[in-house]
Every structure is written in C-alpha cells, then in structure tokens.
Amino acid sequence: MNNKERWQRINQALQTIRISNRNGSHVNCLRLHNNNSEIHNDKIIAIAKEFMRMNIPFITEAEFITGGRADLVNLFTHECYEIMMSETDESIEAKAKKYPDIFKIIKVKI
C-alpha cells in the first residue's frame, strides 16, 4: 500500500469520528476517562505506546458521529479496541452496534 492509499484509509476513518475528536490535536494523543479504572487506562496507554512505536495513528476515547465511544481506534486498520474488565461480550456487542460499519471490534480482556 502506498502512502496516498494509507492516508485515504486514515481519512476514511476520521470521517466517522465527531469533529471535536478528530481535530489534528487529538490524533496520537492520550485522552482518558476518570470513570475508567487505573488498570483500564493503563491498558489503553500500553496499546497507544505500541501504536506510536509502530507509527500507527490512533484516537483514544473516540466518539463516533453515529453514537458510541470506543476506547481506542486504529485509524489505519479500522479497528476499535475495547478494553474489557467488568464488561461482558454481550455489552461490547451492543455497544459496537452504534459504531460505523467500517470498523472491526477487537476485545482486549484484562
């Protein structure tokens, strides 16, 4: 995949995210929720650090224009990472129904 195609994929993903979340200052920045446990947020940070090391653009706590919010979105591969501590598979599946169709859900159990 060439650089132009890569940026087209990234732009496609960004078009599904609320404008307040996708402004350039929020790509590759960590945004954490106070309601999440420290273990939950630590896992988001660990994944984000790995993405940064691999030069993969991401958004944390991404709010979609269709509703819903994912813990972390890989803008290149169109994957939404959901960190699971107390959530069930069923609750993640219900949450994912609000996500745009281009995204695949990755469940990360901790």
Secondary structure, 3 states (H helix, E strand, C coil): CCHHHHHHHHHHHHCCECHHHHCHHHCCCCCCCCCCCHHHHHHHHHHHHHHHHCCCCEEEEEEECCCCEEEEEECCCCEEEEEECCCCHHHHHHHHCCCCCCCEEEEEEC
